Amino acid sequence: GSLRRAASINAEYMGRKENAKIAFVDIDFRKSPLKFGVKMMVNNPEEVEAMRAREISITEERIKLIVDAGADVVLTSKGIDDVFLKSFVDKKIIAVRRVEKKHLRRMARLCGGTVLDSLADDAGEQSVPPESLGSCAEVVQETIADREVIFFKGTSSTSAGRSSETAKAHRG
């Protein structure tokens, strides 16, 4: 399989991963602004800096959970801020942001993984179950005609499409 329309693959690390473990996540790796209607009341500027530092540490903790689960390739349907993209590069992780959800689900099926909508587990903690990771023999990141393309070679499945019975039922 290949992934073509992925925005902002980490260009500093043109990678090749053999025996890749792939995390498929539908979570954001960006510092998030406050939701509409939420106000922050602070008395001094140090409090604002402390809140910003905590936002960054929360996202860094998410990255660490994914890496500790064994992932060396991360695909997300959401965004990745440059500061966190650098964190992935430093850890030699291929990270791809803004993958369309339908492509994310398809790649997860091809690689035998699961798309995680959240890192919260049943105990209310954050975790990444290693069995949610997909795998393939090789992930190669290349530039072809001014486009970044990632190839997933040797996936566990050869088809991510619907089964023929499902397709017939869907056509009605």
C-alpha positions in Angstrom: 0.0 0.0 0.0 1.0 3.6 -0.3 0.0 6.8 1.3 0.2 9.8 -1.0 -1.9 12.7 0.3 -0.3 13.0 3.7 0.4 16.6 4.8 3.8 17.4 6.2 5.8 14.3 6.6 8.8 15.0 8.7 11.2 16.1 5.9 14.3 16.3 8.1 14.1 12.5 8.5 13.6 10.8 5.2 13.2 7.4 6.6 13.1 3.7 6.0 11.9 1.3 8.7 12.2 -2.4 8.4 9.8 -4.6 10.5 7.8 -1.4 11.2 5.3 -1.1 14.0 2.7 1.5 13.1 0.4 3.5 15.4 -2.8 4.7 13.8 -4.3 7.6 15.9 -7.1 10.0 15.6 -5.7 12.5 18.2 -4.1 15.9 18.0 -0.4 16.6 18.6 -0.9 20.3 18.7 -1.1 22.8 21.5 -4.9 23.4 21.7 -6.5 26.8 22.2 -9.3 27.1 24.7 -12.7 26.0 23.7 -15.3 28.7 22.8 -16.6 30.2 26.0 -13.8 29.0 28.2 -11.9 31.8 30.0 -8.6 31.6 31.8 -8.2 33.8 34.8 -4.6 34.4 35.8 -3.0 36.8 38.3 0.5 36.8 37.0 2.4 36.0 33.7 4.2 33.0 35.3 0.9 31.2 35.6 0.4 31.5 31.8 3.9 30.2 31.1 3.2 27.3 33.5 0.0 26.4 31.6 1.7 26.5 28.3 4.5 24.3 29.6 1.9 21.8 30.9 0.2 21.7 27.5 3.5 20.8 25.9 4.3 18.2 28.5 0.9 16.5 28.0 1.5 16.1 24.3 5.1 14.9 25.0 3.6 12.3 27.3 1.3 11.1 24.6 4.3 10.8 22.2 6.2 8.8 24.9 3.3 6.4 25.4 3.2 5.7 21.6 6.9 5.2 21.4 7.0 3.0 24.6 4.3 0.8 23.0 6.9 0.1 20.2 5.7 2.3 17.4 8.3 3.6 15.0 5.8 5.0 12.5 2.8 7.2 13.5 -0.1 8.2 11.3 -2.6 10.7 12.6 -5.7 12.2 11.1 -5.1 15.4 13.1 -2.3 17.9 13.2 1.2 17.8 14.6 2.9 21.1 15.7 6.4 21.6 14.5 7.8 21.4 18.0 6.3 17.9 18.3 7.3 16.9 14.8 10.8 17.6 15.9 10.3 15.4 18.9 9.3 12.5 16.5 12.4 13.2 14.3 14.7 13.2 17.4 13.2 9.7 18.3 13.7 8.6 14.7 10.0 8.1 14.2 8.3 8.6 10.9 5.2 10.8 11.7 2.5 11.8 9.2 -0.2 14.3 10.0 -3.6 15.0 8.4 -4.1 11.6 7.0 -7.7 11.3 5.8 -9.7 9.2 8.2 -10.8 6.8 5.5 -7.2 6.3 4.5 -6.2 5.9 8.2 -8.8 3.1 8.7 -7.8 1.4 5.4 -4.1 1.4 6.3 -4.9 0.1 9.8 -6.8 -2.8 8.2 -4.0 -3.5 5.8 -1.4 -3.6 8.6 -3.5 -5.4 11.2 -3.7 -2.4 13.5 -6.5 -0.5 15.2 -7.3 3.3 14.9 -7.2 4.8 18.4 -9.6 7.7 18.9 -8.2 8.3 22.4 -5.4 7.1 24.6 -7.7 6.7 27.6 -8.0 3.1 28.9 -10.7 1.4 31.0 -8.9 2.5 34.2 -9.0 6.2 33.3 -5.3 6.3 32.6 -3.6 6.9 29.3 -2.0 4.0 27.5 -1.3 2.5 24.1 -2.0 -1.2 23.9 0.9 -2.8 21.9 -1.7 -5.0 20.1 -3.3 -1.9 18.6 -0.2 -1.3 16.5 -0.1 -2.5 12.9 3.0 -3.9 11.3 4.6 -4.4 7.9 7.9 -5.6 6.5 9.0 -2.1 5.4 7.9 1.5 5.4 9.8 3.7 2.9 9.5 7.5 2.6 10.4 8.8 -0.8 10.0 12.0 -2.9 8.4 11.4 -6.2 7.7 14.4 -8.5 7.8 16.9 -5.7 5.5 14.9 -3.5 6.2 13.0 -0.4 5.0 9.4 -0.6 5.2 6.6 2.0 5.1 3.0 0.8 4.0 0.3 3.2 5.5 -3.0 1.9 4.7 -6.5 3.2 1.5 -5.7 5.0 -0.3 -8.5 6.9 -3.3 -8.2 4.5 -3.4 -7.7 0.8 -6.8 -6.1 0.7 -8.3 -3.4 2.9 -11.5 -3.3 0.9 -14.9 -4.6 1.9 -15.7 -8.3 1.6 -17.9 -9.2 -1.4 -20.9 -10.0 0.9 -20.6 -6.6 2.5 -20.2 -4.9 -0.9 -23.3 -6.6 -2.2 -25.4 -5.7 0.9 -24.1 -2.1 0.7 -25.2 -1.8 -3.0 -28.6 -3.0 -1.9 
